[in-house]
Each structure stands twice: as C-alpha cells, then as structure tokens.
Amino acid sequence: MNGLLILVPIALFLGGLGLAAFLWSLKNGQYDDLDGAAQRILFDEDDERREASK
C-alpha cells in the first residue's frame, strides 16, 4: 500500500508532463502540414536542379 502513495503521484506527474509536451507541440505548429512530408519524399530535387541549369 505504501508503494501506491509513491507511484500514483509519479504517474500523475508523468501524465501531466506528457500532456504539456503534446499541447506545446500543438501550439508550435508540429501538426500543421501532415501531407507535406509525405509528398516531398516523392519528388526528386536533383531533377529540378538539372532542369534549371539547362
């Protein structure tokens, strides 16, 4: 029973810390462009550079 007196506050603190980190990432725009990275990987930047140098 004494272990619960230590573990419950630690669990609540870590949960609050995770929630704070998630809210911070929302505030700083981490989830604004979800499709951009998925589309950027499909296009090769080297092709665009070669065409520009012609």
N, C-alpha and C positions, 0 to 999 in steps of 0.2 A: 504493500500500500504506500510505503514511503517513496518508492520509485515513481509512482504516478504524480506525486507532488513536485517532482523534478521534471519529469518528461512532458507533462501536459503544458506547462508554461513554455518549455523549449519548443514544442511542436507549434504552439500558437505564435511564438515569435518568428519561427522559420516560415510559417504560412503567411504571416503579415509581411515578412521580408520579400517573399516571392510575389505577393500581390503588389507591393510597392514597386518592384522591378518591372512587373508587367505594365502597370499604369505609367511608369516613367517611359517605357518603350513606346507606348501608345502616344504619349504627349510629344515625343521626339520624332514621330513620323516613321517608325520602323515598319509599319504595315500599310503604308500609303500606296505603294506600287507593287502589288503582288505578282502581276503578269510581266513586268519589265524584265526581271532576271531570266524568266523562262523564255522570253522571246529573244533576248540578247545573245543567248548561247547558240541560237540557230543561225545567226548571221556572222560571217567572217569579216573582220575589219580589214584584213590584208587585201581582200578583193576590192574594197572601196579605195584603199590607198593606191593600188595599181591602176585603177581606172582614173583616178585624179591626176596621176603623174603622166598619163598619155597625152 
